Amino acid sequence: MIDPKQESVNSRCRAVASREWRRVVPVLKLAVGLGEVNTTVLMDYCISAARIDQCEREPSENGLLVRGERGWQKNGATTIAGQYRAQLARYVRELGLSPSARTAITASDPDDDDSDVWD
């Protein structure tokens, strides 16, 4: 049986990831000539953004400290959020989504014949 609360969390994650996809794909197509090969990295970027949203909601609902087996401890979602933020920063650089990253990435010349990869 599916837990309704968990289904709500999963639904929100899908919505956040989809919204981020719709937000960045047009920009990347225009700015750097987003290609099919970038799809996996872009999907991971969107999932990371959605998971950060999920992790940030957890302490808002349950607090930064939670009672564990050994007393009060840091909510684990804060650690996970930090890991996703580090991963997201790598994707931002890789996809050219920050001003400094955009200066390092250039779109391919559509008139350039890529038939010889060694040129």
Residue, then its C-alpha position, 0 to 999 in steps of 0.5 A: m500500500i502506498d503511503p499518501k504522504q510519501e506519494s505527495v512528496n514524490s509528486r512534488c519532487r516530480a513537479v519541481a524537477s519538471r518545472e526546472w526542466r521547462r525553465v532551463v532547457p530553452v535557455l540551454k538550447l539557445a545559449v549552448g546548443l543543448g544536444e541529446v547527449n546532455t539529457t542525462v546530465l540535465m535530468d540529474y540536475c533537475i532531480s538534484a534541484a527537486r531533492i534539495d526542495q524536498c530536503e529543505r521542506e523536511p526541517s521546516e516540518n520536523g525541525l533542524l533537530v530530531r529525537g533519535e536513539r541517542g537523544w537529539q541529533k541533526n536532522g539528516a535531511t540537512t546533510i543530504a541537502g548539502q550533498y545535493r547542493a554540491q552535486l548541483a553546483r557541479y551540474v551548474r558548471e557543467l551545463g553553463l548555468s552560472p555567469s562564470a560557467r557561461t563564459a567558458i562554454t561556447a555553442s558549436d558553430p552550425d556551419d562547422d562540419d563535424s565529420d572529422v573528429w580529429d580536426 
